[in-house]
Amino acid sequence: MSTPVQTIVVSSKNPNKIRAAHQGFMRLLPATYEVRGISVPSEVPDQPFTDEETLRGAMNRVRNARAVEPDADFWVGIEGGVHVDENDGGAIQSFAWVVVTGKGGRTGKARTSMYYLAEETAALLRKGMELGHADNEVFGKSNSKHHSGSVGLLTDDVIDRKSYYEDAVILALIPFKNPTLTFK
């Protein structure tokens, strides 16, 4: 008897986000998955500038993906954002939120680790540029957000964008790994 295929819809066509979701699921909840990415709006600015705005973007992506693909088993929203640290002279921190909702309504949320951006990049963000575009300009790259991302550029790919998101996907799956426990 074959195991049924479960469908995961990632609310992005970014290959790093799709691979991170798939690997996170495989590591914590091994099964047979069909994973596909779709483009849906986050309903927040292209560059979220607060923790709350970034989380709202990930949650909106899940809701919008579910509206487009209602028959999936899981929906995943990954939203990168930044935060201005006023306690550290206005330095800019980068992070992402991951939200996973299952067809039964159970939802898990997790945030990636945070790191500080170089001032050269932060200055461009303050002028209204999105992080991916700022990184391209500072590092002389193109389409970096679909490759290493900011974290990969800054760590020479010791941590790339996929691995950066993958652990947060695993953490967002905790409620699914522990179905007898209650999570808010």
LINTA-V98442 format. One record per helix or strand of 3 or more residues. SS is the DSSP state (h for helix, s for strand). FROM is the first residue (numbers start at 1). TO is the last residue. Records with the same first field share a line. If there is no record, write none. Layout:
SS: FROM-TO + FROM-TO
This chain:
s: 6-10 + 33-37 + 74-85 + 91-102 + 107-111
h: 15-28 + 51-68 + 86-88 + 119-126 + 131-139 + 144-146 + 149-155 + 161-172 + 174-177
